[in-house]
Amino acid sequence: MTAPLLEARNLSLQRGGVDVLKKVSLTIQENDVQALIGSNGSGKTSLLLAFARLLPISRGELLVKGETIHGEQAELAYRRRISIVFQEPLLLDASVAANVAAGLSLRKTPRQEQQERVDEALEMFNIAGLSRRSAHTLSSGEARRVSLARAFAIRPELIFLDEPFTALDLPLRETLFSLLARLLSSNGITAVIATHDCREVLQLCNKVAVMKKGHLIGSGTPADVLADPPDDFSAAFARHAHLQVGRSATTEGHPCS
């Protein structure tokens, strides 16, 4: 049997002396698009950051294809296979092109290949015309596109997204949502998405995990989890999802959050 791409075993994590993750176990197979849902403070972003190795694990294990990430070389190899998109774009005080190239530069990608991948990512997110602009002159929507382009430019095996469409206006949200769905599918990228949006879960994800107060309290397919929600938050989420399904039969609908 093929080992999962990513597996958390009894993962615990502290922030400021407080347990924010408590013995979380979750398996993510190759090509999964895994949603993390839960109320604010449930631990979904902390789990995402632990997966991306941006927060140190207090206890438990994180395995990649059955192997524990152990030692500097294994850590570096894992980091080169992943990318992350934060809720708020964290852009360098540099041009758009330089920001998109940042991950490639860190990976010491040859200059010609860097340029090809940057050009490809700029075109992919329809921001080629912004390549020479300073990142700090961008609108929030433009900055979000640059952040996504930077993440995809490295051609990750695994991408983590923390509420990637929050605070965007509806037309841009719809555009980026459709583009992300297409890119994940066509490139076979495994993804973990922390979200409050039922459309993302219903149309992007094949797995859902429900977080509450640092615990993982339910997981499975969207149909299974939303048919038998384990807490009040996921029950409300399920109601919104059912409304969205009904609405989409007659109109484009709206995001659920």
N, C-alpha and C positions, 0 to 999 in steps of 0.2 A: 504494500500500500504506500502511495506517495505521501510524504510528510507534508503537513500544512505549510504554506508560505510563511505564515506568522502565527505564533501561538503564545498566549499569555497563560502562565500557570501560577495561580495563587498570588497574583501581583498586588502588592501593597505599596503605598507611597504616602509620604508625609510632606506637608507644606506648612512652614511656620509652626512646627510641632503638632499639627493637627492631621489625623488620618483622613486623607481625601480619596484614597482608593483602599479597599478592604478585601483582600483575597479574591481578586477578579481573575477569572479564567475564561478565555475566549479563543476560538480557533478561526483563522481566516485562511481560506483556500485560495489558490492562484485563480485570478480573474473574478474573485468576489468583489462586489461593491457593497461594503458593510456600513450601514448607518448606525450611529450612536445617538440615541434620543434620551431625553430626560429634562426635568425642570432645571432652572438656573441653580448652580451649586451642586448638581447631582454627581459630578465627577467626569463627565464625558470629555471635556477639554483636557483635564489632567491625564486621562487615559490616552488621549491622542498624543499628547506631549511625551508621555512615557514611551509609547510606541516609537516615536520619532527620536528617542534618546535625548530629549531636551530637558527632561526632568529625571533625576536619579531614582531608581527603584529602591525602596526600603527593604522589601522582602519579595521572594518569589523569583520566577524565571521568565525571560523572554527568549523564545527560540525562533530561528529562521531556518526553514526546511529541516527541522529536527535537531538543529545544532544551537546550543546556547551561545549567545554573543559574549565571548570571553577574550580579553586581551586587546591591546591597542590595534593590532592589525585587523582583527575581526570587526572591531568597532568601526574602523575606517572603511572597511569593505562594505559594511552594512549601510553606512551613511551615504556612500556613493551610489547606492541602489535606490535611494528614496528621495522624495522631495516633499515639502510642506507649504501649504497656502494658509496664511493666518487670516483671521477675521478682519484685521486692520493691516493693509499692505505695509510692510517694513522695507522701504526703498532707500537705496544709497543716495547720497548727494552727488549724483552723476547723471549722465544722459540715460534715456530709456534703453538704448542699445547696450550700454555698459551694465545696466541693471539686469537685463535679460541674459547677458553673458556671464554674470557673477558666478553662478554654480559651475559653469563650464571652466571658468578660469581656476576655480578652486580645485577642480579635478584635473587640471593641467591638460585639457583638451588641446590638440594642435590648433594653431591660429586659424588656418584655412577652414578646418572643420568647425571651429567656433563660429566663424562668420556665417557659414552655411546654415548652422543650426539656429543662430540668432535670426537670420533672415526668414527662415522657415517659421519660427515661432511668432515673429512679428506679423507675418502674413496670416498665420493661423488665427490670431486674435484681432486682426484688422487694425493694427496699430503701426504699420510700416511707416506711415507718414509722420509718426511722432518720434522716430528713432533718435533724432538729434536733440530733442527737447530735454530740458532738465526735468528730472522726475518730480521736483518740488513745484513745478508749474502745472501739474496735471489735475484734472478733476478727480473726484473719488472713483467714478466709473472707469476712467482711463487708468488710474493707479491700480485698480483691481485687475484690469486686463494685463497690465505689465507684470503683476505678481503671478498671475496664472501662466503667462508666457514664459517667465523665468523658470517656473516649476516644470513645465513641459519641455523646455529646451534641452534639459539633461536626459530626456527620454527615460523617465524613471520606471523601475519595475513595480514600485509601490508608492502611492501618493496619499498624503494625509491632508484633509481639507477641513478647516474649522469655520463652519457657517459661512461658506464662500460667497453667498449672495445677499447677506444681511445689509440692510440700509441702502440698497440700490433701487432706483426707480423701476417700475414694472416693465417697461419696454426693454431696458438693458438686462434686467434680471431674466426675462424670457429668452433673450438672445444668448446670453452666457450659459444659461441652463441647457438650452438645446445643443450648444457647441460642446459643452462638457460631456453630455450624454454621448454624443457622436465620437468624441475623442477617446473616451474610456472604452467604448465598444470596439472601435476600429483598430486601436493600438493594443488591446488586450492588457490594459493596465489594471492592476489590483488597487482598490481605493478604500479608504476609511473616511467617512464623512460625519462630523458632528453637526447636527442640524435640528431646527425646530420646524422645518417646512415639510409638510406631508407630501407635496408634489415631488420633492427630491427623493423621498423614500419610495413612493409608488412608482416613479418613472425611471429612477436611476439604480435603485438598490435591490439586490436579491437576498440580503440578510439584514436583520435589525437586532440591535442589542439595546435593552432598556436599562438605564442607570438611575439609581436613587440613593442619595446620601453615601456615595462611594461604593455601593454594592451593585453588582450586575444582577438584576432581579428577573430577567427574562431575555430569551434570544431565540431566533428562528427566522423563517421566511416572513416577509411583511404580512402575508395572508394569515399565517398562524398566529403571529404576535398580536395583530390588530383584531383577530377574531376572539382572542382570549387575553385581553390586556391585563398585565399584572398589577397595575396601580392606577390611581386617579388620573395622573398625567397621561399615561398611555391610553386610558379609556377616552379622555377628551381628544387626544390625538387621533384615535380610531374614528370618533364621530366626525371630526373634520375630514378625515380621509374618505369616509363614506359620502359625505356631502360633496367632496371634490369629484369623486367618481360619477355621482349623479349629475353634477353641473357640467362635467366635461362631455356628457352625451349631447348637450344642447348648445354649449358655448365653450370658449377657451378657458373660462374660469379664472380663478385668482389663486396665488399662493395661500397656503393655509395658515401662515403665521403673520 
